[in-house]
Amino acid sequence: MKPIGHWLRHNHELLEKALDQPLGTYHLTRRQWQVLNSVAQGARTTEQVDETLKPFVA
């Protein structure tokens, strides 16, 4: 049986691949989309964007 970390990484890679094509149409990466989405959700300063994206920083 593979450890949970393996499956988390595997799911992350599947998500990245699934988003590459639709976001690529707009020349965006997943990270760029996350920034734009955080602004759309109300983040107005760099600090607010940073705070919103903090859970996604490796």
PDBQT receptor file of N, H, CA, C and O in Angstrom, charges set to zero:
ATOM      1  N   MET A   1       0.841  -1.182   0.000  1.00  0.00    +0.000 N 
ATOM      2  CA  MET A   1       0.000   0.000   0.000  1.00  0.00    +0.000 C 
ATOM      3  C   MET A   1       0.886   1.245   0.000  1.00  0.00    +0.000 C 
ATOM      4  O   MET A   1       1.869   1.331   0.736  1.00  0.00    +0.000 OA
ATOM      5  N   LYS A   2       0.516   2.190  -0.834  1.00  0.00    +0.000 N 
ATOM      6  H   LYS A   2      -0.282   2.120  -1.432  1.00  0.00    +0.000 HD
ATOM      7  CA  LYS A   2       1.309   3.411  -0.929  1.00  0.00    +0.000 C 
ATOM      8  C   LYS A   2       0.893   4.394   0.165  1.00  0.00    +0.000 C 
ATOM      9  O   LYS A   2      -0.266   4.404   0.577  1.00  0.00    +0.000 OA
ATOM     10  N   PRO A   3       1.838   5.227   0.643  1.00  0.00    +0.000 N 
ATOM     11  CA  PRO A   3       1.521   6.183   1.701  1.00  0.00    +0.000 C 
ATOM     12  C   PRO A   3       0.596   7.304   1.196  1.00  0.00    +0.000 C 
ATOM     13  O   PRO A   3       0.510   7.564  -0.004  1.00  0.00    +0.000 OA
ATOM     14  N   ILE A   4      -0.079   7.943   2.122  1.00  0.00    +0.000 N 
ATOM     15  H   ILE A   4      -0.009   7.732   3.097  1.00  0.00    +0.000 HD
ATOM     16  CA  ILE A   4      -1.030   9.000   1.789  1.00  0.00    +0.000 C 
ATOM     17  C   ILE A   4      -0.370  10.133   1.004  1.00  0.00    +0.000 C 
ATOM     18  O   ILE A   4      -0.999  10.720   0.124  1.00  0.00    +0.000 OA
ATOM     19  N   GLY A   5       0.890  10.445   1.311  1.00  0.00    +0.000 N 
ATOM     20  H   GLY A   5       1.401   9.967   2.026  1.00  0.00    +0.000 HD
ATOM     21  CA  GLY A   5       1.596  11.500   0.594  1.00  0.00    +0.000 C 
ATOM     22  C   GLY A   5       1.673  11.224  -0.900  1.00  0.00    +0.000 C 
ATOM     23  O   GLY A   5       1.577  12.139  -1.717  1.00  0.00    +0.000 OA
ATOM     24  N   HIS A   6       1.846   9.971  -1.242  1.00  0.00    +0.000 N 
ATOM     25  H   HIS A   6       1.924   9.227  -0.578  1.00  0.00    +0.000 HD
ATOM     26  CA  HIS A   6       1.891   9.589  -2.654  1.00  0.00    +0.000 C 
ATOM     27  C   HIS A   6       0.574   9.944  -3.335  1.00  0.00    +0.000 C 
ATOM     28  O   HIS A   6       0.564  10.529  -4.418  1.00  0.00    +0.000 OA
ATOM     29  N   TRP A   7      -0.528   9.590  -2.699  1.00  0.00    +0.000 N 
ATOM     30  H   TRP A   7      -0.521   9.115  -1.819  1.00  0.00    +0.000 HD
ATOM     31  CA  TRP A   7      -1.844   9.829  -3.292  1.00  0.00    +0.000 C 
ATOM     32  C   TRP A   7      -2.190  11.316  -3.336  1.00  0.00    +0.000 C 
ATOM     33  O   TRP A   7      -2.841  11.771  -4.277  1.00  0.00    +0.000 OA
ATOM     34  N   LEU A   8      -1.766  12.067  -2.339  1.00  0.00    +0.000 N 
ATOM     35  H   LEU A   8      -1.237  11.698  -1.575  1.00  0.00    +0.000 HD
ATOM     36  CA  LEU A   8      -1.987  13.511  -2.372  1.00  0.00    +0.000 C 
ATOM     37  C   LEU A   8      -1.236  14.138  -3.541  1.00  0.00    +0.000 C 
ATOM     38  O   LEU A   8      -1.778  14.972  -4.266  1.00  0.00    +0.000 OA
ATOM     39  N   ARG A   9       0.005  13.729  -3.715  1.00  0.00    +0.000 N 
ATOM     40  H   ARG A   9       0.446  13.051  -3.127  1.00  0.00    +0.000 HD
ATOM     41  CA  ARG A   9       0.813  14.243  -4.830  1.00  0.00    +0.000 C 
ATOM     42  C   ARG A   9       0.211  13.824  -6.170  1.00  0.00    +0.000 C 
ATOM     43  O   ARG A   9       0.150  14.619  -7.108  1.00  0.00    +0.000 OA
ATOM     44  N   HIS A  10      -0.229  12.587  -6.248  1.00  0.00    +0.000 N 
ATOM     45  H   HIS A  10      -0.180  11.941  -5.485  1.00  0.00    +0.000 HD
ATOM     46  CA  HIS A  10      -0.842  12.072  -7.477  1.00  0.00    +0.000 C 
ATOM     47  C   HIS A  10      -2.094  12.889  -7.832  1.00  0.00    +0.000 C 
ATOM     48  O   HIS A  10      -2.280  13.273  -8.987  1.00  0.00    +0.000 OA
ATOM     49  N   ASN A  11      -2.939  13.149  -6.845  1.00  0.00    +0.000 N 
ATOM     50  H   ASN A  11      -2.788  12.837  -5.907  1.00  0.00    +0.000 HD
ATOM     51  CA  ASN A  11      -4.148  13.944  -7.089  1.00  0.00    +0.000 C 
ATOM     52  C   ASN A  11      -3.806  15.371  -7.500  1.00  0.00    +0.000 C 
ATOM     53  O   ASN A  11      -4.474  15.949  -8.357  1.00  0.00    +0.000 OA
ATOM     54  N   HIS A  12      -2.776  15.937  -6.895  1.00  0.00    +0.000 N 
ATOM     55  H   HIS A  12      -2.233  15.468  -6.198  1.00  0.00    +0.000 HD
ATOM     56  CA  HIS A  12      -2.321  17.282  -7.257  1.00  0.00    +0.000 C 
ATOM     57  C   HIS A  12      -1.899  17.313  -8.729  1.00  0.00    +0.000 C 
ATOM     58  O   HIS A  12      -2.261  18.232  -9.464  1.00  0.00    +0.000 OA
ATOM     59  N   GLU A  13      -1.147  16.323  -9.143  1.00  0.00    +0.000 N 
ATOM     60  H   GLU A  13      -0.854  15.577  -8.545  1.00  0.00    +0.000 HD
ATOM     61  CA  GLU A  13      -0.682  16.264 -10.537  1.00  0.00    +0.000 C 
ATOM     62  C   GLU A  13      -1.850  16.081 -11.504  1.00  0.00    +0.000 C 
ATOM     63  O   GLU A  13      -1.854  16.668 -12.587  1.00  0.00    +0.000 OA
ATOM     64  N   LEU A  14      -2.832  15.277 -11.126  1.00  0.00    +0.000 N 
ATOM     65  H   LEU A  14      -2.829  14.800 -10.247  1.00  0.00    +0.000 HD
ATOM     66  CA  LEU A  14      -4.013  15.110 -11.973  1.00  0.00    +0.000 C 
ATOM     67  C   LEU A  14      -4.789  16.419 -12.111  1.00  0.00    +0.000 C 
ATOM     68  O   LEU A  14      -5.269  16.754 -13.194  1.00  0.00    +0.000 OA
ATOM     69  N   LEU A  15      -4.906  17.148 -11.016  1.00  0.00    +0.000 N 
ATOM     70  H   LEU A  15      -4.515  16.877 -10.136  1.00  0.00    +0.000 HD
ATOM     71  CA  LEU A  15      -5.587  18.440 -11.054  1.00  0.00    +0.000 C 
ATOM     72  C   LEU A  15      -4.853  19.417 -11.953  1.00  0.00    +0.000 C 
ATOM     73  O   LEU A  15      -5.474  20.115 -12.753  1.00  0.00    +0.000 OA
ATOM     74  N   GLU A  16      -3.531  19.470 -11.825  1.00  0.00    +0.000 N 
ATOM     75  H   GLU A  16      -3.026  18.903 -11.175  1.00  0.00    +0.000 HD
ATOM     76  CA  GLU A  16      -2.734  20.362 -12.675  1.00  0.00    +0.000 C 
ATOM     77  C   GLU A  16      -2.953  20.032 -14.149  1.00  0.00    +0.000 C 
ATOM     78  O   GLU A  16      -3.156  20.934 -14.963  1.00  0.00    +0.000 OA
ATOM     79  N   LYS A  17      -2.913  18.761 -14.494  1.00  0.00    +0.000 N 
ATOM     80  H   LYS A  17      -2.748  18.029 -13.833  1.00  0.00    +0.000 HD
ATOM     81  CA  LYS A  17      -3.085  18.351 -15.887  1.00  0.00    +0.000 C 
ATOM     82  C   LYS A  17      -4.492  18.671 -16.386  1.00  0.00    +0.000 C 
ATOM     83  O   LYS A  17      -4.667  19.092 -17.529  1.00  0.00    +0.000 OA
ATOM     84  N   ALA A  18      -5.490  18.472 -15.534  1.00  0.00    +0.000 N 
ATOM     85  H   ALA A  18      -5.349  18.130 -14.605  1.00  0.00    +0.000 HD
ATOM     86  CA  ALA A  18      -6.873  18.737 -15.926  1.00  0.00    +0.000 C 
ATOM     87  C   ALA A  18      -7.109  20.221 -16.186  1.00  0.00    +0.000 C 
ATOM     88  O   ALA A  18      -7.940  20.577 -17.023  1.00  0.00    +0.000 OA
ATOM     89  N   LEU A  19      -6.392  21.086 -15.482  1.00  0.00    +0.000 N 
ATOM     90  H   LEU A  19      -5.717  20.797 -14.803  1.00  0.00    +0.000 HD
ATOM     91  CA  LEU A  19      -6.580  22.526 -15.636  1.00  0.00    +0.000 C 
ATOM     92  C   LEU A  19      -5.686  23.131 -16.716  1.00  0.00    +0.000 C 
ATOM     93  O   LEU A  19      -5.959  24.231 -17.195  1.00  0.00    +0.000 OA
ATOM     94  N   ASP A  20      -4.623  22.429 -17.103  1.00  0.00    +0.000 N 
ATOM     95  H   ASP A  20      -4.400  21.536 -16.713  1.00  0.00    +0.000 HD
ATOM     96  CA  ASP A  20      -3.695  22.961 -18.107  1.00  0.00    +0.000 C 
ATOM     97  C   ASP A  20      -4.390  23.342 -19.404  1.00  0.00    +0.000 C 
ATOM     98  O   ASP A  20      -4.151  24.425 -19.937  1.00  0.00    +0.000 OA
ATOM     99  N   GLN A  21      -5.237  22.476 -19.912  1.00  0.00    +0.000 N 
ATOM    100  H   GLN A  21      -5.431  21.596 -19.478  1.00  0.00    +0.000 HD
ATOM    101  CA  GLN A  21      -5.861  22.737 -21.206  1.00  0.00    +0.000 C 
ATOM    102  C   GLN A  21      -6.839  23.909 -21.152  1.00  0.00    +0.000 C 
ATOM    103  O   GLN A  21      -6.684  24.845 -21.937  1.00  0.00    +0.000 OA
ATOM    104  N   PRO A  22      -7.839  23.909 -20.267  1.00  0.00    +0.000 N 
ATOM    105  CA  PRO A  22      -8.770  25.047 -20.283  1.00  0.00    +0.000 C 
ATOM    106  C   PRO A  22      -8.112  26.381 -19.927  1.00  0.00    +0.000 C 
ATOM    107  O   PRO A  22      -8.444  27.407 -20.519  1.00  0.00    +0.000 OA
ATOM    108  N   LEU A  23      -7.192  26.378 -18.976  1.00  0.00    +0.000 N 
ATOM    109  H   LEU A  23      -6.922  25.544 -18.495  1.00  0.00    +0.000 HD
ATOM    110  CA  LEU A  23      -6.515  27.625 -18.619  1.00  0.00    +0.000 C 
ATOM    111  C   LEU A  23      -5.526  28.045 -19.699  1.00  0.00    +0.000 C 
ATOM    112  O   LEU A  23      -5.320  29.238 -19.924  1.00  0.00    +0.000 OA
ATOM    113  N   GLY A  24      -4.919  27.078 -20.362  1.00  0.00    +0.000 N 
ATOM    114  H   GLY A  24      -5.086  26.109 -20.179  1.00  0.00    +0.000 HD
ATOM    115  CA  GLY A  24      -3.966  27.364 -21.422  1.00  0.00    +0.000 C 
ATOM    116  C   GLY A  24      -4.595  28.130 -22.577  1.00  0.00    +0.000 C 
ATOM    117  O   GLY A  24      -3.918  28.887 -23.274  1.00  0.00    +0.000 OA
ATOM    118  N   THR A  25      -5.885  27.929 -22.774  1.00  0.00    +0.000 N 
ATOM    119  H   THR A  25      -6.435  27.315 -22.208  1.00  0.00    +0.000 HD
ATOM    120  CA  THR A  25      -6.613  28.666 -23.795  1.00  0.00    +0.000 C 
ATOM    121  C   THR A  25      -6.482  30.172 -23.566  1.00  0.00    +0.000 C 
ATOM    122  O   THR A  25      -6.468  30.960 -24.511  1.00  0.00    +0.000 OA
ATOM    123  N   TYR A  26      -6.387  30.549 -22.299  1.00  0.00    +0.000 N 
ATOM    124  H   TYR A  26      -6.399  29.909 -21.531  1.00  0.00    +0.000 HD
ATOM    125  CA  TYR A  26      -6.269  31.958 -21.920  1.00  0.00    +0.000 C 
ATOM    126  C   TYR A  26      -4.832  32.331 -21.540  1.00  0.00    +0.000 C 
ATOM    127  O   TYR A  26      -4.582  33.412 -21.007  1.00  0.00    +0.000 OA
ATOM    128  N   HIS A  27      -3.901  31.429 -21.819  1.00  0.00    +0.000 N 
ATOM    129  H   HIS A  27      -4.105  30.550 -22.252  1.00  0.00    +0.000 HD
ATOM    130  CA  HIS A  27      -2.484  31.632 -21.503  1.00  0.00    +0.000 C 
ATOM    131  C   HIS A  27      -2.283  31.871 -20.004  1.00  0.00    +0.000 C 
ATOM    132  O   HIS A  27      -1.490  32.724 -19.604  1.00  0.00    +0.000 OA
ATOM    133  N   LEU A  28      -3.006  31.113 -19.186  1.00  0.00    +0.000 N 
ATOM    134  H   LEU A  28      -3.650  30.420 -19.511  1.00  0.00    +0.000 HD
ATOM    135  CA  LEU A  28      -2.899  31.204 -17.733  1.00  0.00    +0.000 C 
ATOM    136  C   LEU A  28      -2.398  29.902 -17.152  1.00  0.00    +0.000 C 
ATOM    137  O   LEU A  28      -2.653  28.824 -17.690  1.00  0.00    +0.000 OA
ATOM    138  N   THR A  29      -1.682  30.013 -16.048  1.00  0.00    +0.000 N 
ATOM    139  H   THR A  29      -1.475  30.888 -15.612  1.00  0.00    +0.000 HD
ATOM    140  CA  THR A  29      -1.328  28.843 -15.258  1.00  0.00    +0.000 C 
ATOM    141  C   THR A  29      -2.343  28.734 -14.121  1.00  0.00    +0.000 C 
ATOM    142  O   THR A  29      -3.116  29.661 -13.879  1.00  0.00    +0.000 OA
ATOM    143  N   ARG A  30      -2.333  27.622 -13.442  1.00  0.00    +0.000 N 
ATOM    144  H   ARG A  30      -1.704  26.869 -13.639  1.00  0.00    +0.000 HD
ATOM    145  CA  ARG A  30      -3.230  27.458 -12.291  1.00  0.00    +0.000 C 
ATOM    146  C   ARG A  30      -2.943  28.519 -11.236  1.00  0.00    +0.000 C 
ATOM    147  O   ARG A  30      -3.869  29.066 -10.637  1.00  0.00    +0.000 OA
ATOM    148  N   ARG A  31      -1.679  28.811 -11.006  1.00  0.00    +0.000 N 
ATOM    149  H   ARG A  31      -0.926  28.367 -11.492  1.00  0.00    +0.000 HD
ATOM    150  CA  ARG A  31      -1.311  29.817  -9.998  1.00  0.00    +0.000 C 
ATOM    151  C   ARG A  31      -1.832  31.198 -10.389  1.00  0.00    +0.000 C 
ATOM    152  O   ARG A  31      -2.347  31.932  -9.545  1.00  0.00    +0.000 OA
ATOM    153  N   GLN A  32      -1.699  31.549 -11.656  1.00  0.00    +0.000 N 
ATOM    154  H   GLN A  32      -1.281  30.953 -12.341  1.00  0.00    +0.000 HD
ATOM    155  CA  GLN A  32      -2.208  32.841 -12.116  1.00  0.00    +0.000 C 
ATOM    156  C   GLN A  32      -3.728  32.906 -11.948  1.00  0.00    +0.000 C 
ATOM    157  O   GLN A  32      -4.272  33.932 -11.541  1.00  0.00    +0.000 OA
ATOM    158  N   TRP A  33      -4.398  31.809 -12.262  1.00  0.00    +0.000 N 
ATOM    159  H   TRP A  33      -3.956  30.975 -12.592  1.00  0.00    +0.000 HD
ATOM    160  CA  TRP A  33      -5.843  31.760 -12.091  1.00  0.00    +0.000 C 
ATOM    161  C   TRP A  33      -6.213  31.938 -10.617  1.00  0.00    +0.000 C 
ATOM    162  O   TRP A  33      -7.188  32.622 -10.306  1.00  0.00    +0.000 OA
ATOM    163  N   GLN A  34      -5.441  31.328  -9.703  1.00  0.00    +0.000 N 
ATOM    164  H   GLN A  34      -4.649  30.772  -9.955  1.00  0.00    +0.000 HD
ATOM    165  CA  GLN A  34      -5.718  31.475  -8.279  1.00  0.00    +0.000 C 
ATOM    166  C   GLN A  34      -5.606  32.930  -7.838  1.00  0.00    +0.000 C 
ATOM    167  O   GLN A  34      -6.410  33.395  -7.030  1.00  0.00    +0.000 OA
ATOM    168  N   VAL A  35      -4.621  33.651  -8.360  1.00  0.00    +0.000 N 
ATOM    169  H   VAL A  35      -3.968  33.274  -9.016  1.00  0.00    +0.000 HD
ATOM    170  CA  VAL A  35      -4.481  35.073  -8.027  1.00  0.00    +0.000 C 
ATOM    171  C   VAL A  35      -5.689  35.844  -8.548  1.00  0.00    +0.000 C 
ATOM    172  O   VAL A  35      -6.286  36.629  -7.811  1.00  0.00    +0.000 OA
ATOM    173  N   LEU A  36      -6.051  35.628  -9.804  1.00  0.00    +0.000 N 
ATOM    174  H   LEU A  36      -5.566  34.990 -10.402  1.00  0.00    +0.000 HD
ATOM    175  CA  LEU A  36      -7.200  36.324 -10.364  1.00  0.00    +0.000 C 
ATOM    176  C   LEU A  36      -8.486  35.983  -9.613  1.00  0.00    +0.000 C 
ATOM    177  O   LEU A  36      -9.332  36.849  -9.393  1.00  0.00    +0.000 OA
ATOM    178  N   ASN A  37      -8.622  34.737  -9.230  1.00  0.00    +0.000 N 
ATOM    179  H   ASN A  37      -7.935  34.034  -9.409  1.00  0.00    +0.000 HD
ATOM    180  CA  ASN A  37      -9.803  34.320  -8.483  1.00  0.00    +0.000 C 
ATOM    181  C   ASN A  37      -9.852  34.988  -7.113  1.00  0.00    +0.000 C 
ATOM    182  O   ASN A  37     -10.927  35.385  -6.664  1.00  0.00    +0.000 OA
ATOM    183  N   SER A  38      -8.719  35.117  -6.447  1.00  0.00    +0.000 N 
ATOM    184  H   SER A  38      -7.846  34.794  -6.811  1.00  0.00    +0.000 HD
ATOM    185  CA  SER A  38      -8.705  35.771  -5.135  1.00  0.00    +0.000 C 
ATOM    186  C   SER A  38      -9.071  37.244  -5.262  1.00  0.00    +0.000 C 
ATOM    187  O   SER A  38      -9.732  37.795  -4.381  1.00  0.00    +0.000 OA
ATOM    188  N   VAL A  39      -8.649  37.887  -6.345  1.00  0.00    +0.000 N 
ATOM    189  H   VAL A  39      -8.112  37.440  -7.060  1.00  0.00    +0.000 HD
ATOM    190  CA  VAL A  39      -9.031  39.288  -6.590  1.00  0.00    +0.000 C 
ATOM    191  C   VAL A  39     -10.542  39.361  -6.850  1.00  0.00    +0.000 C 
ATOM    192  O   VAL A  39     -11.219  40.256  -6.344  1.00  0.00    +0.000 OA
ATOM    193  N   ALA A  40     -11.057  38.431  -7.626  1.00  0.00    +0.000 N 
ATOM    194  H   ALA A  40     -10.507  37.703  -8.036  1.00  0.00    +0.000 HD
ATOM    195  CA  ALA A  40     -12.495  38.401  -7.901  1.00  0.00    +0.000 C 
ATOM    196  C   ALA A  40     -13.302  38.182  -6.623  1.00  0.00    +0.000 C 
ATOM    197  O   ALA A  40     -14.447  38.621  -6.520  1.00  0.00    +0.000 OA
ATOM    198  N   GLN A  41     -12.696  37.500  -5.651  1.00  0.00    +0.000 N 
ATOM    199  H   GLN A  41     -11.765  37.143  -5.734  1.00  0.00    +0.000 HD
ATOM    200  CA  GLN A  41     -13.372  37.230  -4.384  1.00  0.00    +0.000 C 
ATOM    201  C   GLN A  41     -13.223  38.374  -3.387  1.00  0.00    +0.000 C 
ATOM    202  O   GLN A  41     -13.777  38.314  -2.289  1.00  0.00    +0.000 OA
ATOM    203  N   GLY A  42     -12.477  39.422  -3.760  1.00  0.00    +0.000 N 
ATOM    204  H   GLY A  42     -12.027  39.471  -4.651  1.00  0.00    +0.000 HD
ATOM    205  CA  GLY A  42     -12.411  40.591  -2.896  1.00  0.00    +0.000 C 
ATOM    206  C   GLY A  42     -11.034  41.019  -2.423  1.00  0.00    +0.000 C 
ATOM    207  O   GLY A  42     -10.911  42.083  -1.818  1.00  0.00    +0.000 OA
ATOM    208  N   ALA A  43     -10.001  40.240  -2.672  1.00  0.00    +0.000 N 
ATOM    209  H   ALA A  43     -10.101  39.376  -3.164  1.00  0.00    +0.000 HD
ATOM    210  CA  ALA A  43      -8.651  40.655  -2.277  1.00  0.00    +0.000 C 
ATOM    211  C   ALA A  43      -8.254  41.874  -3.106  1.00  0.00    +0.000 C 
ATOM    212  O   ALA A  43      -8.347  41.849  -4.333  1.00  0.00    +0.000 OA
ATOM    213  N   ARG A  44      -7.812  42.942  -2.438  1.00  0.00    +0.000 N 
ATOM    214  H   ARG A  44      -7.736  42.962  -1.441  1.00  0.00    +0.000 HD
ATOM    215  CA  ARG A  44      -7.505  44.176  -3.148  1.00  0.00    +0.000 C 
ATOM    216  C   ARG A  44      -6.047  44.621  -3.038  1.00  0.00    +0.000 C 
ATOM    217  O   ARG A  44      -5.597  45.475  -3.802  1.00  0.00    +0.000 OA
ATOM    218  N   THR A  45      -5.325  44.054  -2.107  1.00  0.00    +0.000 N 
ATOM    219  H   THR A  45      -5.690  43.360  -1.486  1.00  0.00    +0.000 HD
ATOM    220  CA  THR A  45      -3.919  44.424  -1.946  1.00  0.00    +0.000 C 
ATOM    221  C   THR A  45      -3.056  43.177  -2.104  1.00  0.00    +0.000 C 
ATOM    222  O   THR A  45      -3.548  42.050  -2.045  1.00  0.00    +0.000 OA
ATOM    223  N   THR A  46      -1.775  43.399  -2.304  1.00  0.00    +0.000 N 
ATOM    224  H   THR A  46      -1.375  44.315  -2.352  1.00  0.00    +0.000 HD
ATOM    225  CA  THR A  46      -0.840  42.282  -2.398  1.00  0.00    +0.000 C 
ATOM    226  C   THR A  46      -0.894  41.440  -1.121  1.00  0.00    +0.000 C 
ATOM    227  O   THR A  46      -0.847  40.211  -1.174  1.00  0.00    +0.000 OA
ATOM    228  N   GLU A  47      -0.993  42.108   0.009  1.00  0.00    +0.000 N 
ATOM    229  H   GLU A  47      -1.032  43.107   0.052  1.00  0.00    +0.000 HD
ATOM    230  CA  GLU A  47      -1.045  41.401   1.287  1.00  0.00    +0.000 C 
ATOM    231  C   GLU A  47      -2.295  40.529   1.380  1.00  0.00    +0.000 C 
ATOM    232  O   GLU A  47      -2.232  39.410   1.890  1.00  0.00    +0.000 OA
ATOM    233  N   GLN A  48      -3.426  41.032   0.893  1.00  0.00    +0.000 N 
ATOM    234  H   GLN A  48      -3.477  41.941   0.479  1.00  0.00    +0.000 HD
ATOM    235  CA  GLN A  48      -4.657  40.240   0.920  1.00  0.00    +0.000 C 
ATOM    236  C   GLN A  48      -4.566  39.034  -0.009  1.00  0.00    +0.000 C 
ATOM    237  O   GLN A  48      -5.029  37.943   0.325  1.00  0.00    +0.000 OA
ATOM    238  N   VAL A  49      -3.967  39.240  -1.175  1.00  0.00    +0.000 N 
ATOM    239  H   VAL A  49      -3.592  40.126  -1.447  1.00  0.00    +0.000 HD
ATOM    240  CA  VAL A  49      -3.774  38.114  -2.097  1.00  0.00    +0.000 C 
ATOM    241  C   VAL A  49      -2.843  37.086  -1.454  1.00  0.00    +0.000 C 
ATOM    242  O   VAL A  49      -3.122  35.888  -1.494  1.00  0.00    +0.000 OA
ATOM    243  N   ASP A  50      -1.750  37.544  -0.868  1.00  0.00    +0.000 N 
ATOM    244  H   ASP A  50      -1.524  38.517  -0.836  1.00  0.00    +0.000 HD
ATOM    245  CA  ASP A  50      -0.812  36.640  -0.197  1.00  0.00    +0.000 C 
ATOM    246  C   ASP A  50      -1.515  35.836   0.893  1.00  0.00    +0.000 C 
ATOM    247  O   ASP A  50      -1.311  34.628   1.010  1.00  0.00    +0.000 OA
ATOM    248  N   GLU A  51      -2.334  36.504   1.680  1.00  0.00    +0.000 N 
ATOM    249  H   GLU A  51      -2.499  37.485   1.586  1.00  0.00    +0.000 HD
ATOM    250  CA  GLU A  51      -3.047  35.829   2.772  1.00  0.00    +0.000 C 
ATOM    251  C   GLU A  51      -4.023  34.781   2.230  1.00  0.00    +0.000 C 
ATOM    252  O   GLU A  51      -4.140  33.681   2.770  1.00  0.00    +0.000 OA
ATOM    253  N   THR A  52      -4.717  35.148   1.153  1.00  0.00    +0.000 N 
ATOM    254  H   THR A  52      -4.622  36.041   0.714  1.00  0.00    +0.000 HD
ATOM    255  CA  THR A  52      -5.671  34.219   0.534  1.00  0.00    +0.000 C 
ATOM    256  C   THR A  52      -4.970  32.976  -0.008  1.00  0.00    +0.000 C 
ATOM    257  O   THR A  52      -5.497  31.867   0.085  1.00  0.00    +0.000 OA
ATOM    258  N   LEU A  53      -3.780  33.170  -0.573  1.00  0.00    +0.000 N 
ATOM    259  H   LEU A  53      -3.352  34.070  -0.649  1.00  0.00    +0.000 HD
ATOM    260  CA  LEU A  53      -3.063  32.055  -1.214  1.00  0.00    +0.000 C 
ATOM    261  C   LEU A  53      -2.104  31.326  -0.276  1.00  0.00    +0.000 C 
ATOM    262  O   LEU A  53      -1.464  30.352  -0.674  1.00  0.00    +0.000 OA
ATOM    263  N   LYS A  54      -2.005  31.788   0.952  1.00  0.00    +0.000 N 
ATOM    264  H   LYS A  54      -2.525  32.579   1.276  1.00  0.00    +0.000 HD
ATOM    265  CA  LYS A  54      -1.072  31.176   1.903  1.00  0.00    +0.000 C 
ATOM    266  C   LYS A  54      -1.219  29.655   2.010  1.00  0.00    +0.000 C 
ATOM    267  O   LYS A  54      -0.205  28.958   2.073  1.00  0.00    +0.000 OA
ATOM    268  N   PRO A  55      -2.447  29.113   2.034  1.00  0.00    +0.000 N 
ATOM    269  CA  PRO A  55      -2.572  27.637   2.122  1.00  0.00    +0.000 C 
ATOM    270  C   PRO A  55      -1.989  26.897   0.934  1.00  0.00    +0.000 C 
ATOM    271  O   PRO A  55      -1.716  25.701   1.030  1.00  0.00    +0.000 OA
ATOM    272  N   PHE A  56      -1.792  27.583  -0.185  1.00  0.00    +0.000 N 
ATOM    273  H   PHE A  56      -2.015  28.555  -0.262  1.00  0.00    +0.000 HD
ATOM    274  CA  PHE A  56      -1.317  26.913  -1.410  1.00  0.00    +0.000 C 
ATOM    275  C   PHE A  56       0.184  27.021  -1.614  1.00  0.00    +0.000 C 
ATOM    276  O   PHE A  56       0.723  26.421  -2.545  1.00  0.00    +0.000 OA
ATOM    277  N   VAL A  57       0.870  27.773  -0.764  1.00  0.00    +0.000 N 
ATOM    278  H   VAL A  57       0.432  28.260  -0.009  1.00  0.00    +0.000 HD
ATOM    279  CA  VAL A  57       2.317  27.955  -0.897  1.00  0.00    +0.000 C 
ATOM    280  C   VAL A  57       3.017  26.735  -0.321  1.00  0.00    +0.000 C 
ATOM    281  O   VAL A  57       2.778  26.333   0.818  1.00  0.00    +0.000 OA
ATOM    282  N   ALA A  58       3.880  26.164  -1.133  1.00  0.00    +0.000 N 
ATOM    283  H   ALA A  58       4.074  26.491  -2.058  1.00  0.00    +0.000 HD
ATOM    284  CA  ALA A  58       4.588  24.947  -0.681  1.00  0.00    +0.000 C 
ATOM    285  C   ALA A  58       5.831  25.313   0.097  1.00  0.00    +0.000 C 
ATOM    286  O   ALA A  58       6.554  24.429   0.557  1.00  0.00    +0.000 OA
TER     287      ALA A  58
